[in-house]
Amino acid sequence: MATAPPQALVRQQKETWQAYFDATRLLLDELDRRVNQDAGISLADFGVLARLADADEWGVRMSELADSTVSSRSRMSHAVDRLETLGLVERRACPTDRRGSYASLTEAGRDKLAEAQPGHADTVLRYLFNQLSSEEVDGLLGSMTTIKTSLQQLPGASAQAGELDSAR
């Protein structure tokens, strides 16, 4: 059975894709540089700490943490191991599921996050939101939500998260 040849992007699509790709990489690189400069952590570490900061006293199940940070479970396990070694995160067994565990912030983790948050917010505001009108922000939110939802519907989306991380 013959397969259809791949479709080519038209000029406007190519330009839009390249602008999106370049802007995203530049913004992520700047955010990584800034949180490293301010708090000595990576942007990926900041993302984990920020997700844990919103958790209840138990923390977040490791599987949920991986899903919420668009990361594979093994990548998240390694990240939490590293953050635990630094004293920023602690892990505890789930009382109802022996295979499950929770991760939560330590006081040192909260302090580290507090060091990184002002620079992170400043960078996001300066290079993203201050560049856009309120209407453009609304449009961006709608577009990104649609794209995210579409990608989350892919078979094995959680398993593919690690591949997305390495492509950044």
C-alpha contacts under 8 A as a table, 3 or more apart, distances in Angstrom:
res1	aa1	res2	aa2	distance
9	L	12	Q	7.97
9	L	13	Q	5.63
9	L	14	K	5.74
10	V	13	Q	5.30
10	V	14	K	6.16
11	R	14	K	5.12
11	R	15	E	6.20
12	Q	15	E	5.15
12	Q	16	T	6.02
13	Q	16	T	5.05
13	Q	17	W	5.92
14	K	17	W	5.17
14	K	18	Q	6.06
15	E	18	Q	5.19
15	E	19	A	6.05
16	T	19	A	5.16
16	T	20	Y	6.05
17	W	20	Y	5.14
17	W	21	F	5.98
18	Q	21	F	5.04
18	Q	22	D	5.94
19	A	22	D	5.24
19	A	23	A	5.89
20	Y	23	A	5.24
20	Y	24	T	5.93
21	F	24	T	5.29
21	F	25	R	6.18
22	D	25	R	5.24
22	D	26	L	6.05
23	A	26	L	5.14
23	A	27	L	6.00
24	T	27	L	5.18
24	T	28	L	6.04
25	R	28	L	5.16
25	R	29	D	5.96
25	R	168	R	7.05
26	L	29	D	5.10
26	L	30	E	6.12
27	L	30	E	5.10
27	L	31	L	6.09
27	L	127	Y	7.22
28	L	31	L	5.04
28	L	32	D	6.04
28	L	43	L	7.84
29	D	32	D	5.10
29	D	33	R	6.14
30	E	33	R	5.04
30	E	34	R	6.05
30	E	123	T	7.60
31	L	34	R	5.06
31	L	35	V	6.18
31	L	43	L	6.52
31	L	120	H	6.22
31	L	123	T	6.52
31	L	124	V	7.73
32	D	35	V	5.52
32	D	36	N	6.06
32	D	42	S	5.61
32	D	43	L	4.56
32	D	44	A	7.97
33	R	36	N	5.21
33	R	37	Q	6.03
33	R	42	S	7.80
34	R	37	Q	5.03
34	R	38	D	6.06
34	R	116	A	7.99
34	R	119	G	6.28
34	R	120	H	6.79
34	R	123	T	7.76
35	V	38	D	5.05
35	V	39	A	5.58
35	V	40	G	6.67
35	V	41	I	6.12
35	V	42	S	6.42
35	V	43	L	6.38
35	V	46	F	7.47
35	V	116	A	5.16
35	V	117	Q	7.80
35	V	119	G	6.58
35	V	120	H	6.30
36	N	39	A	5.40
36	N	40	G	4.18
36	N	41	I	4.68
36	N	42	S	5.52
36	N	43	L	7.48
36	N	116	A	7.97
37	Q	40	G	5.82
37	Q	41	I	8.00
38	D	115	E	6.35
38	D	116	A	5.65
38	D	119	G	6.96
39	A	112	K	6.20
39	A	113	L	7.71
39	A	115	E	5.45
39	A	116	A	5.20
41	I	45	D	6.07
41	I	46	F	6.73
42	S	45	D	5.08
42	S	46	F	6.23
43	L	46	F	4.88
43	L	47	G	6.17
44	A	47	G	5.07
44	A	48	V	6.50
45	D	48	V	5.18
45	D	49	L	6.21
45	D	79	A	7.37
45	D	83	L	7.65
46	F	49	L	5.12
46	F	50	A	5.95
46	F	113	L	6.77
46	F	116	A	7.47
47	G	50	A	5.15
47	G	51	R	6.24
47	G	69	T	6.98
48	V	51	R	5.24
48	V	52	L	6.26
48	V	65	L	7.58
48	V	69	T	7.02
49	L	52	L	5.10
49	L	53	A	6.12
49	L	89	V	7.98
49	L	105	L	6.90
49	L	109	G	6.92
49	L	110	R	7.74
49	L	113	L	6.45
50	A	53	A	5.09
50	A	54	D	6.99
50	A	113	L	6.97
51	R	54	D	5.76
51	R	55	A	7.14
51	R	65	L	7.38
51	R	68	S	7.77
51	R	69	T	7.82
52	L	55	A	5.25
52	L	59	G	6.30
52	L	60	V	6.55
52	L	103	A	7.41
52	L	104	S	5.77
52	L	105	L	6.05
53	A	104	S	7.85
53	A	105	L	6.61
53	A	110	R	7.21
55	A	58	W	7.33
55	A	59	G	5.01
55	A	60	V	6.11
55	A	104	S	7.52
56	D	59	G	5.44
56	D	60	V	7.74
57	E	104	S	7.63
58	W	102	Y	6.78
58	W	103	A	7.69
58	W	104	S	6.71
59	G	102	Y	5.75
59	G	103	A	5.27
59	G	104	S	4.23
59	G	105	L	7.38
60	V	64	E	6.58
60	V	65	L	6.10
60	V	102	Y	5.16
60	V	103	A	5.43
60	V	104	S	6.49
61	R	64	E	5.27
61	R	65	L	6.15
61	R	100	G	7.05
61	R	101	S	5.73
61	R	102	Y	4.26
61	R	103	A	6.37
62	M	65	L	4.97
62	M	66	A	6.18
62	M	73	R	7.46
62	M	76	M	7.44
62	M	77	S	7.42
62	M	100	G	7.29
62	M	101	S	5.98
62	M	102	Y	5.58
62	M	103	A	6.34
63	S	66	A	5.17
63	S	67	D	6.30
63	S	73	R	6.28
64	E	67	D	5.04
64	E	68	S	5.97
65	L	68	S	5.15
65	L	69	T	6.18
65	L	76	M	7.54
66	A	69	T	5.38
66	A	70	V	6.05
66	A	71	S	4.86
66	A	72	S	5.86
66	A	73	R	5.46
66	A	76	M	5.56
67	D	70	V	5.04
67	D	71	S	6.09
67	D	72	S	7.42
67	D	73	R	7.96
67	D	158	S	6.48
68	S	71	S	7.69
70	V	158	S	7.15
70	V	161	A	5.24
70	V	162	G	7.64
70	V	164	L	7.95
70	V	165	D	7.71
71	S	75	R	6.40
71	S	76	M	6.28
71	S	158	S	7.06
71	S	161	A	4.68
71	S	162	G	5.18
71	S	164	L	7.88
71	S	165	D	6.66
72	S	75	R	5.19
72	S	76	M	6.16
72	S	158	S	6.08
72	S	159	A	5.69
72	S	160	Q	7.17
72	S	161	A	5.27
72	S	162	G	4.70
73	R	76	M	5.07
73	R	77	S	6.07
73	R	159	A	7.91
74	S	77	S	5.00
74	S	78	H	6.31
75	R	78	H	5.23
75	R	79	A	6.22
75	R	162	G	6.78
76	M	79	A	4.94
76	M	80	V	6.07
77	S	80	V	5.23
77	S	81	D	6.09
78	H	81	D	5.01
78	H	82	R	6.25
79	A	82	R	5.18
79	A	83	L	6.18
80	V	83	L	4.94
80	V	84	E	5.81
80	V	89	V	6.85
80	V	91	R	7.98
80	V	103	A	7.50
81	D	84	E	5.05
81	D	85	T	6.21
82	R	85	T	5.09
82	R	86	L	6.43
83	L	86	L	5.02
83	L	87	G	6.34
83	L	88	L	5.35
83	L	89	V	5.52
84	E	87	G	4.96
84	E	88	L	5.68
84	E	89	V	4.63
84	E	90	E	5.51
84	E	91	R	7.48
85	T	88	L	7.65
86	L	89	V	7.74
87	G	90	E	7.32
87	G	106	T	6.98
87	G	108	A	6.57
87	G	109	G	7.08
88	L	105	L	6.07
88	L	106	T	5.34
88	L	107	E	7.34
88	L	108	A	5.31
88	L	109	G	3.81
88	L	110	R	7.57
88	L	112	K	7.60
89	V	103	A	6.57
89	V	104	S	5.57
89	V	105	L	4.56
89	V	106	T	5.27
89	V	109	G	6.14
90	E	103	A	5.66
90	E	104	S	5.47
90	E	105	L	6.34
90	E	106	T	6.41
91	R	101	S	6.68
91	R	102	Y	5.51
91	R	103	A	4.42
91	R	104	S	6.44
92	R	101	S	5.55
92	R	102	Y	5.31
92	R	103	A	6.56
93	A	97	D	7.98
93	A	98	R	6.82
93	A	99	R	7.95
93	A	100	G	6.30
93	A	101	S	4.32
93	A	102	Y	6.23
94	C	97	D	5.40
94	C	98	R	6.18
94	C	99	R	7.61
94	C	100	G	5.30
94	C	101	S	4.77
94	C	102	Y	6.32
95	P	98	R	6.89
97	D	100	G	5.36
97	D	101	S	7.99
98	R	101	S	7.77
105	L	108	A	7.74
105	L	109	G	5.28
105	L	110	R	6.33
106	T	109	G	4.91
106	T	110	R	6.36
107	E	110	R	5.05
107	E	111	D	6.27
108	A	111	D	5.00
108	A	112	K	6.12
109	G	112	K	5.03
109	G	113	L	6.12
110	R	113	L	5.12
110	R	114	A	6.15
111	D	114	A	5.01
111	D	115	E	6.35
112	K	115	E	5.11
112	K	116	A	6.49
113	L	116	A	5.15
113	L	117	Q	5.99
114	A	117	Q	5.36
114	A	118	P	7.45
115	E	118	P	7.02
116	A	119	G	5.86
116	A	120	H	6.19
117	Q	120	H	5.02
117	Q	121	A	6.00
118	P	121	A	5.22
118	P	122	D	6.06
119	G	122	D	4.97
119	G	123	T	6.05
120	H	123	T	5.24
120	H	124	V	6.24
121	A	124	V	5.18
121	A	125	L	6.02
122	D	125	L	5.20
122	D	126	R	5.90
123	T	126	R	5.12
123	T	127	Y	5.91
123	T	128	L	7.84
124	V	127	Y	5.59
124	V	128	L	5.39
124	V	129	F	6.70
125	L	128	L	5.56
125	L	129	F	4.87
125	L	130	N	5.57
126	R	129	F	6.55
126	R	130	N	5.34
126	R	131	Q	7.22
127	Y	130	N	6.47
127	Y	131	Q	6.32
128	L	131	Q	5.49
128	L	132	L	6.87
129	F	132	L	5.36
129	F	133	S	7.75
129	F	137	V	7.09
130	N	133	S	7.67
132	L	135	E	7.90
132	L	136	E	5.63
132	L	137	V	6.19
133	S	136	E	5.05
133	S	137	V	6.28
134	S	137	V	5.11
134	S	138	D	6.30
135	E	138	D	5.06
135	E	139	G	6.21
136	E	139	G	4.95
136	E	140	L	6.01
137	V	140	L	4.99
137	V	141	L	6.09
138	D	141	L	5.18
138	D	142	G	6.27
139	G	142	G	5.12
139	G	143	S	6.08
140	L	143	S	5.07
140	L	144	M	5.95
141	L	144	M	5.31
141	L	145	T	5.96
142	G	145	T	5.22
142	G	146	T	6.18
143	S	146	T	5.18
143	S	147	I	6.24
144	M	147	I	5.06
144	M	148	K	5.94
145	T	148	K	5.11
145	T	149	T	6.02
146	T	149	T	5.23
146	T	150	S	6.19
147	I	150	S	5.12
147	I	151	L	6.24
148	K	151	L	5.18
148	K	152	Q	6.08
149	T	152	Q	5.11
149	T	153	Q	6.51
150	S	153	Q	5.41
150	S	154	L	7.28
151	L	154	L	5.55
151	L	157	A	7.18
152	Q	157	A	5.64
153	Q	157	A	6.90
154	L	157	A	5.29
156	G	159	A	5.25
156	G	160	Q	6.28
157	A	160	Q	5.04
157	A	161	A	6.35
158	S	161	A	5.21
158	S	162	G	7.91
159	A	162	G	6.53
159	A	163	E	7.93
160	Q	163	E	5.22
160	Q	164	L	6.47
161	A	164	L	4.97
161	A	165	D	6.26
162	G	165	D	4.99
162	G	166	S	6.34
163	E	166	S	5.24
163	E	167	A	6.33
164	L	167	A	5.17
164	L	168	R	6.67
165	D	168	R	5.54
